[in-house]
Amino acid sequence: MAASPLWKIFNSSGEYVASCKHAEDAAAIVGNYAGGEIRAGHSKTLTVWREGLEAAGTATESYDTVARVCNERLEAILAKSSNGIRSTV
């Protein structure tokens, strides 16, 4: 059985709307939701992108930028988790 997609997309009300295996695909979806979020799981502590609130721009401007930011933030979350600062799993 295939693994569950990592990237979860939520609308501005916090309602789960989709999941994707690739951050670029998640960016394409969240770009349609003003105030939407991409998380690396279902927990709000795993939020890696907030559409319309990011200094890097919006998802509709660059899916690649969103993917880079999401992956960088996920790496930071995992690094903190492995150092015992915060458990995200």
C-alpha positions as a Markdown table, in Angstrom:
| # | Residue | x | y | z |
|---|---|---|---|---|
| 1 | Met | 0.0 | 0.0 | 0.0 |
| 2 | Ala | 1.3 | 3.5 | -0.9 |
| 3 | Ala | 2.2 | 6.0 | 1.8 |
| 4 | Ser | -0.2 | 8.8 | 2.6 |
| 5 | Pro | 0.7 | 12.1 | 0.9 |
| 6 | Leu | 2.7 | 14.4 | 3.1 |
| 7 | Trp | 1.4 | 17.8 | 2.2 |
| 8 | Lys | -2.1 | 18.6 | 3.6 |
| 9 | Ile | -4.1 | 21.6 | 2.3 |
| 10 | Phe | -6.6 | 23.5 | 4.5 |
| 11 | Asn | -8.9 | 26.4 | 3.6 |
| 12 | Ser | -9.1 | 29.6 | 5.6 |
| 13 | Ser | -11.6 | 28.0 | 8.0 |
| 14 | Gly | -9.2 | 25.3 | 8.9 |
| 15 | Glu | -11.1 | 22.7 | 6.9 |
| 16 | Tyr | -9.0 | 19.9 | 5.3 |
| 17 | Val | -9.5 | 20.1 | 1.5 |
| 18 | Ala | -6.8 | 18.0 | -0.1 |
| 19 | Ser | -3.4 | 16.2 | 0.2 |
| 20 | Cys | -0.5 | 15.9 | -2.3 |
| 21 | Lys | 2.7 | 14.0 | -2.6 |
| 22 | His | 4.5 | 17.1 | -4.0 |
| 23 | Ala | 4.8 | 20.5 | -2.5 |
| 24 | Glu | 4.4 | 22.1 | -6.0 |
| 25 | Asp | 1.0 | 20.4 | -6.4 |
| 26 | Ala | 0.0 | 21.6 | -2.9 |
| 27 | Ala | 1.0 | 25.2 | -3.9 |
| 28 | Ala | -1.2 | 25.0 | -7.0 |
| 29 | Ile | -4.2 | 24.0 | -4.8 |
| 30 | Val | -3.6 | 26.4 | -1.9 |
| 31 | Gly | -3.3 | 29.3 | -4.4 |
| 32 | Asn | -7.1 | 29.0 | -4.9 |
| 33 | Tyr | -7.7 | 29.6 | -1.2 |
| 34 | Ala | -7.1 | 33.0 | 0.2 |
| 35 | Gly | -5.8 | 32.4 | 3.7 |
| 36 | Gly | -5.3 | 28.7 | 3.1 |
| 37 | Glu | -2.5 | 26.7 | 4.6 |
| 38 | Ile | -0.1 | 23.9 | 3.7 |
| 39 | Arg | 0.9 | 21.6 | 6.5 |
| 40 | Ala | 3.3 | 18.7 | 6.6 |
| 41 | Gly | 0.6 | 16.6 | 8.2 |
| 42 | His | -2.7 | 17.4 | 9.9 |
| 43 | Ser | -1.4 | 19.2 | 13.0 |
| 44 | Lys | -1.4 | 23.0 | 13.0 |
| 45 | Thr | 2.1 | 22.9 | 14.5 |
| 46 | Leu | 3.2 | 21.5 | 11.1 |
| 47 | Thr | 2.1 | 24.6 | 9.1 |
| 48 | Val | 4.7 | 25.4 | 6.5 |
| 49 | Trp | 2.9 | 27.9 | 4.3 |
| 50 | Arg | 0.1 | 30.5 | 4.9 |
| 51 | Glu | -1.3 | 31.8 | 1.6 |
| 52 | Gly | -1.4 | 35.6 | 1.5 |
| 53 | Leu | 0.7 | 36.0 | 4.6 |
| 54 | Glu | 4.2 | 35.1 | 3.4 |
| 55 | Ala | 7.0 | 37.5 | 2.6 |
| 56 | Ala | 8.0 | 35.1 | -0.2 |
| 57 | Gly | 4.8 | 36.0 | -2.1 |
| 58 | Thr | 1.8 | 33.9 | -3.1 |
| 59 | Ala | 1.4 | 30.5 | -4.5 |
| 60 | Thr | 0.1 | 31.8 | -7.7 |
| 61 | Glu | 3.3 | 33.8 | -8.2 |
| 62 | Ser | 5.6 | 30.8 | -8.0 |
| 63 | Tyr | 4.8 | 27.2 | -7.1 |
| 64 | Asp | 8.6 | 26.5 | -6.9 |
| 65 | Thr | 9.1 | 29.2 | -4.3 |
| 66 | Val | 6.3 | 27.7 | -2.2 |
| 67 | Ala | 7.8 | 24.2 | -2.5 |
| 68 | Arg | 11.2 | 25.5 | -1.5 |
| 69 | Val | 9.8 | 27.3 | 1.6 |
| 70 | Cys | 7.7 | 24.3 | 2.6 |
| 71 | Asn | 10.7 | 22.0 | 2.3 |
| 72 | Glu | 13.0 | 24.3 | 4.2 |
| 73 | Arg | 10.4 | 24.8 | 7.0 |
| 74 | Leu | 9.8 | 21.0 | 7.2 |
| 75 | Glu | 13.6 | 20.4 | 7.5 |
| 76 | Ala | 13.7 | 23.0 | 10.4 |
| 77 | Ile | 10.8 | 21.3 | 12.2 |
| 78 | Leu | 12.4 | 17.9 | 11.8 |
| 79 | Ala | 15.8 | 19.2 | 13.0 |
| 80 | Lys | 14.1 | 20.7 | 16.1 |
| 81 | Ser | 12.3 | 17.4 | 16.7 |
| 82 | Ser | 15.5 | 15.3 | 16.4 |
| 83 | Asn | 17.2 | 17.7 | 18.9 |
| 84 | Gly | 14.5 | 17.0 | 21.5 |
| 85 | Ile | 13.1 | 20.6 | 21.3 |
| 86 | Arg | 9.7 | 19.6 | 20.0 |
| 87 | Ser | 8.1 | 16.4 | 18.9 |
| 88 | Thr | 6.1 | 16.7 | 15.7 |
| 89 | Val | 5.2 | 13.1 | 15.1 |
